[in-house]
Amino acid sequence: MYVSIVDYGTGNLNSVSKALEAAAANINKKLSIKISNNPKDILDSDKIILPGQGSYRQCVLGLKNISGLWDSINEFVLIKKKPIFGICVGMQLFSDQGFEEEITQGFGWIKGSVKKIQLNNKDLKLPHMGWNEVSIAKKNDLFVDIKNLSHFYFVHSYAFEAENIDNIICATDYEKPITAALLKENIFGTQFHPEKSQENGIKLLSNFLNWNL
């Protein structure tokens, strides 16, 4: 299996790569990993991972500043219908738009917007950072053998507000329910960082590698 981690100047790429290697070893799957921003590498992949750190706008501009990259990811997802895993802001980019810095258009694959988390409880801080329980809202192939209310690692101040709740497969609670994972056909993403989530994160990545559409 050939998996590309999209390199557009954001995200902890080496940590993601090492976590993928561990995930593949757990399931005895032969895996070729490439960290790349080359459109041909993206299109030749069996699966891709889209990481993201920083602001929504910075990530969009980072992708669009590399010739052909935005279009190749769209083709991979919408035409080739192959699996993508978006991490943190990488998942947020699946939305129609983000409101960080200024309104910025995303890929528009999953209807919704990314907006700043509004808190009334003064004891809670932004960013929402650290370990939090994840509630599995819908049975799915990505969270097989992961217990409900398992802990994963979050770092974010903005959240994906999906128009169709059927796309939300997991939520976490930070004063109110916040989207923790999204799934629509071949499009999968998590707000938390699997590469920082130890055993649960590795299991999730193993499930992604095993995921057959």
TIDREN-374080 format. One record per residue (C-alpha): y, z, x negated; residue number from 1; residue in three letters. Coordinates in pm, whole numbers, padded with zeros to 5 digits, m for minus. Each point is the difference from the previous one (the first is absolute). Layout:
+--------+--------+--------+-----+-----+
!      v !      w !      u !   n ! res !
+--------+--------+--------+-----+-----+
!      Y !      Z !      X ! NUM ! ALA !
...
+--------+--------+--------+-----+-----+
# end
This chain:
+--------+--------+--------+-----+-----+
!      v !      w !      u !   n ! res !
+--------+--------+--------+-----+-----+
!  00000 !  00000 !  00000 !   1 ! MET !
!  00345 ! m00093 ! m00121 !   2 ! TYR !
!  00287 !  00233 !  00098 !   3 ! VAL !
!  00363 ! m00051 ! m00095 !   4 ! SER !
!  00254 !  00281 ! m00015 !   5 ! ILE !
!  00337 ! m00160 !  00069 !   6 ! VAL !
!  00244 !  00062 ! m00284 !   7 ! ASP !
!  00363 ! m00032 !  00104 !   8 ! TYR !
!  00149 !  00279 ! m00206 !   9 ! GLY !
! m00088 !  00292 !  00225 !  10 ! THR !
! m00287 !  00238 !  00062 !  11 ! GLY !
! m00230 !  00179 ! m00240 !  12 ! ASN !
! m00212 ! m00304 ! m00080 !  13 ! LEU !
! m00220 !  00151 ! m00271 !  14 ! ASN !
! m00083 !  00303 !  00216 !  15 ! SER !
! m00097 ! m00230 !  00287 !  16 ! VAL !
! m00215 ! m00209 ! m00237 !  17 ! SER !
! m00182 !  00306 ! m00139 !  18 ! LYS !
! m00059 !  00135 !  00352 !  19 ! ALA !
! m00145 ! m00339 !  00102 !  20 ! LEU !
! m00233 !  00006 ! m00299 !  21 ! GLU !
! m00122 !  00345 !  00103 !  22 ! ALA !
! m00043 ! m00117 !  00360 !  23 ! ALA !
! m00206 ! m00301 ! m00110 !  24 ! ALA !
! m00219 !  00216 ! m00224 !  25 ! ALA !
! m00073 !  00234 !  00293 !  26 ! ASN !
! m00150 ! m00284 !  00202 !  27 ! ILE !
! m00149 ! m00199 ! m00292 !  28 ! ASN !
!  00218 ! m00298 !  00077 !  29 ! LYS !
!  00087 ! m00251 ! m00271 !  30 ! LYS !
!  00376 ! m00030 ! m00003 !  31 ! LEU !
!  00252 ! m00211 ! m00186 !  32 ! SER !
!  00351 !  00149 !  00024 !  33 ! ILE !
!  00313 ! m00188 ! m00092 !  34 ! LYS !
!  00356 !  00135 !  00003 !  35 ! ILE !
!  00201 ! m00313 !  00068 !  36 ! SER !
!  00303 ! m00160 !  00161 !  37 ! ASN !
! m00136 ! m00352 ! m00038 !  38 ! ASN !
! m00029 ! m00169 !  00344 !  39 ! PRO !
! m00321 ! m00179 ! m00106 !  40 ! LYS !
! m00164 !  00333 ! m00093 !  41 ! ASP !
!  00098 !  00139 !  00339 !  42 ! ILE !
! m00145 ! m00294 !  00191 !  43 ! LEU !
! m00322 ! m00003 ! m00207 !  44 ! ASP !
! m00068 !  00370 !  00066 !  45 ! SER !
! m00256 !  00134 !  00244 !  46 ! ASP !
!  00226 !  00296 !  00082 !  47 ! LYS !
!  00345 !  00112 ! m00108 !  48 ! ILE !
!  00179 !  00331 ! m00029 !  49 ! ILE !
!  00376 !  00016 !  00057 !  50 ! LEU !
!  00142 !  00321 ! m00151 !  51 ! PRO !
!  00357 !  00116 !  00047 !  52 ! GLY !
!  00242 !  00262 ! m00126 !  53 ! GLN !
!  00375 !  00031 !  00041 !  54 ! GLY !
!  00196 ! m00137 !  00291 !  55 ! SER !
! m00114 ! m00253 !  00259 !  56 ! TYR !
!  00281 ! m00235 ! m00098 !  57 ! ARG !
! m00074 !  00025 ! m00373 !  58 ! GLN !
! m00363 ! m00088 !  00067 !  59 ! CYS !
!  00084 ! m00303 !  00215 !  60 ! VAL !
!  00244 ! m00129 ! m00261 !  61 ! LEU !
! m00253 !  00064 ! m00277 !  62 ! GLY !
! m00259 ! m00216 !  00178 !  63 ! LEU !
!  00245 ! m00276 !  00087 !  64 ! LYS !
!  00141 ! m00016 ! m00353 !  65 ! ASN !
! m00336 ! m00125 ! m00130 !  66 ! ILE !
! m00038 ! m00368 !  00081 !  67 ! SER !
! m00267 ! m00069 !  00262 !  68 ! GLY !
! m00126 !  00358 !  00023 !  69 ! LEU !
!  00125 !  00085 !  00351 !  70 ! TRP !
! m00138 ! m00327 !  00139 !  71 ! ASP !
! m00337 !  00039 ! m00175 !  72 ! SER !
! m00048 !  00349 !  00148 !  73 ! ILE !
!  00087 ! m00135 !  00345 !  74 ! ASN !
! m00250 ! m00283 ! m00044 !  75 ! GLU !
! m00269 !  00241 ! m00122 !  76 ! PHE !
!  00046 !  00224 !  00304 !  77 ! VAL !
!  00087 ! m00239 !  00283 !  78 ! LEU !
! m00183 ! m00322 ! m00091 !  79 ! ILE !
! m00289 !  00107 ! m00223 !  80 ! LYS !
! m00038 !  00318 !  00210 !  81 ! LYS !
! m00124 !  00201 ! m00297 !  82 ! LYS !
!  00032 !  00380 ! m00028 !  83 ! PRO !
!  00316 !  00165 ! m00129 !  84 ! ILE !
!  00057 !  00371 ! m00069 !  85 ! PHE !
!  00364 !  00108 ! m00003 !  86 ! GLY !
!  00084 !  00334 ! m00163 !  87 ! ILE !
!  00310 !  00204 !  00095 !  88 ! CYS !
!  00295 ! m00244 !  00007 !  89 ! VAL !
! m00258 ! m00277 ! m00037 !  90 ! GLY !
! m00123 !  00093 !  00349 !  91 ! MET !
!  00355 !  00036 !  00131 !  92 ! GLN !
!  00068 ! m00363 ! m00095 !  93 ! LEU !
! m00251 ! m00108 !  00267 !  94 ! PHE !
!  00273 !  00080 !  00256 !  95 ! SER !
!  00271 ! m00220 !  00148 !  96 ! ASP !
!  00278 !  00185 ! m00176 !  97 ! GLN !
!  00101 !  00305 ! m00197 !  98 ! GLY !
!  00320 !  00203 !  00033 !  99 ! PHE !
!  00019 !  00142 ! m00353 ! 100 ! GLU !
!  00330 ! m00086 ! m00179 ! 101 ! GLU !
!  00062 ! m00282 !  00248 ! 102 ! GLU !
! m00205 ! m00186 !  00260 ! 103 ! ILE !
! m00256 ! m00211 ! m00187 ! 104 ! THR !
! m00262 ! m00233 !  00146 ! 105 ! GLN !
! m00364 !  00068 ! m00086 ! 106 ! GLY !
! m00310 ! m00216 !  00038 ! 107 ! PHE !
! m00011 !  00057 !  00377 ! 108 ! GLY !
! m00379 !  00019 !  00020 ! 109 ! TRP !
! m00005 !  00323 !  00202 ! 110 ! ILE !
!  00274 !  00045 !  00258 ! 111 ! LYS !
!  00223 !  00295 ! m00078 ! 112 ! GLY !
!  00275 !  00138 ! m00221 ! 113 ! SER !
!  00024 !  00241 ! m00291 ! 114 ! VAL !
!  00255 !  00274 !  00055 ! 115 ! LYS !
!  00100 !  00326 ! m00166 ! 116 ! LYS !
! m00194 !  00305 !  00117 ! 117 ! ILE !
!  00224 !  00221 !  00216 ! 118 ! GLN !
! m00065 !  00374 ! m00036 ! 119 ! LEU !
!  00134 !  00293 !  00202 ! 120 ! ASN !
! m00192 !  00265 ! m00190 ! 121 ! ASN !
!  00221 !  00102 ! m00292 ! 122 ! LYS !
! m00304 !  00140 ! m00185 ! 123 ! ASP !
! m00138 ! m00353 ! m00034 ! 124 ! LEU !
!  00143 ! m00227 ! m00268 ! 125 ! LYS !
!  00017 ! m00369 ! m00079 ! 126 ! LEU !
! m00172 ! m00165 ! m00164 ! 127 ! PRO !
! m00316 !  00110 !  00177 ! 128 ! HIS !
! m00189 !  00069 ! m00320 ! 129 ! MET !
! m00339 !  00144 ! m00072 ! 130 ! GLY !
! m00336 !  00043 !  00169 ! 131 ! TRP !
! m00026 ! m00027 !  00376 ! 132 ! ASN !
! m00276 ! m00029 !  00257 ! 133 ! GLU !
! m00076 ! m00340 !  00144 ! 134 ! VAL !
! m00121 ! m00025 !  00358 ! 135 ! SER !
! m00222 ! m00300 !  00071 ! 136 ! ILE !
!  00120 ! m00145 !  00331 ! 137 ! ALA !
! m00237 ! m00296 !  00024 ! 138 ! LYS !
! m00349 ! m00052 ! m00134 ! 139 ! LYS !
!  00008 ! m00266 ! m00271 ! 140 ! ASN !
! m00190 ! m00130 ! m00303 ! 141 ! ASP !
!  00255 !  00120 ! m00256 ! 142 ! LEU !
! m00044 !  00372 !  00068 ! 143 ! PHE !
! m00380 !  00001 !  00021 ! 144 ! VAL !
! m00141 !  00326 ! m00144 ! 145 ! ASP !
!  00348 !  00150 ! m00032 ! 146 ! ILE !
!  00033 !  00315 !  00209 ! 147 ! LYS !
!  00273 !  00029 !  00259 ! 148 ! ASN !
!  00293 !  00211 ! m00124 ! 149 ! LEU !
! m00078 ! m00077 ! m00363 ! 150 ! SER !
!  00294 !  00038 ! m00239 ! 151 ! HIS !
!  00183 ! m00287 ! m00167 ! 152 ! PHE !
!  00308 ! m00012 ! m00223 ! 153 ! TYR !
!  00334 ! m00116 !  00143 ! 154 ! PHE !
!  00343 ! m00076 ! m00152 ! 155 ! VAL !
!  00246 ! m00158 !  00245 ! 156 ! HIS !
!  00318 !  00045 !  00201 ! 157 ! SER !
! m00044 ! m00300 !  00230 ! 158 ! TYR !
! m00277 ! m00064 !  00251 ! 159 ! ALA !
! m00151 ! m00301 !  00179 ! 160 ! PHE !
!  00076 !  00007 !  00373 ! 161 ! GLU !
! m00255 ! m00241 !  00146 ! 162 ! ALA !
!  00064 ! m00166 !  00337 ! 163 ! GLU !
! m00371 ! m00015 !  00082 ! 164 ! ASN !
! m00172 !  00336 ! m00042 ! 165 ! ILE !
! m00334 ! m00182 ! m00020 ! 166 ! ASP !
!  00101 ! m00100 ! m00354 ! 167 ! ASN !
!  00027 !  00367 ! m00103 ! 168 ! ILE !
! m00342 !  00122 ! m00111 ! 169 ! ILE !
!  00113 !  00323 ! m00168 ! 170 ! CYS !
!  00294 !  00237 !  00029 ! 171 ! ALA !
!  00130 !  00302 ! m00183 ! 172 ! THR !
!  00223 !  00277 !  00130 ! 173 ! ASP !
!  00338 !  00076 ! m00152 ! 174 ! TYR !
!  00178 !  00172 !  00286 ! 175 ! GLU !
! m00111 ! m00299 !  00206 ! 176 ! LYS !
! m00279 ! m00260 ! m00028 ! 177 ! PRO !
!  00061 ! m00251 ! m00279 ! 178 ! ILE !
! m00198 ! m00319 ! m00061 ! 179 ! THR !
! m00245 !  00061 ! m00285 ! 180 ! ALA !
! m00207 ! m00319 !  00022 ! 181 ! ALA !
!  00022 ! m00335 !  00177 ! 182 ! LEU !
! m00263 ! m00261 !  00075 ! 183 ! LEU !
!  00032 ! m00342 !  00160 ! 184 ! LYS !
! m00279 ! m00252 ! m00058 ! 185 ! GLU !
! m00004 ! m00060 ! m00380 ! 186 ! ASN !
!  00316 !  00206 ! m00059 ! 187 ! ILE !
! m00043 !  00361 ! m00108 ! 188 ! PHE !
!  00243 !  00249 ! m00149 ! 189 ! GLY !
!  00059 !  00368 ! m00063 ! 190 ! THR !
!  00322 !  00197 ! m00029 ! 191 ! GLN !
! m00173 !  00237 ! m00240 ! 192 ! PHE !
! m00112 ! m00085 ! m00353 ! 193 ! HIS !
! m00380 ! m00034 ! m00029 ! 194 ! PRO !
!  00029 ! m00018 ! m00379 ! 195 ! GLU !
!  00152 !  00352 !  00004 ! 196 ! LYS !
! m00235 !  00139 !  00267 ! 197 ! SER !
! m00299 !  00081 ! m00221 ! 198 ! GLN !
! m00345 ! m00021 !  00163 ! 199 ! GLU !
!  00126 ! m00100 !  00346 ! 200 ! ASN !
!  00214 ! m00277 ! m00147 ! 201 ! GLY !
! m00287 ! m00138 ! m00208 ! 202 ! ILE !
! m00226 ! m00001 !  00307 ! 203 ! LYS !
!  00265 ! m00190 !  00197 ! 204 ! LEU !
!  00029 ! m00260 ! m00276 ! 205 ! LEU !
! m00381 ! m00031 ! m00008 ! 206 ! SER !
!  00006 ! m00066 !  00374 ! 207 ! ASN !
!  00267 ! m00266 ! m00052 ! 208 ! PHE !
! m00215 ! m00171 ! m00262 ! 209 ! LEU !
! m00295 !  00008 !  00243 ! 210 ! ASN !
!  00211 ! m00116 !  00294 ! 211 ! TRP !
! m00139 ! m00315 !  00157 ! 212 ! ASN !
!  00205 ! m00170 !  00269 ! 213 ! LEU !
+--------+--------+--------+-----+-----+
# end
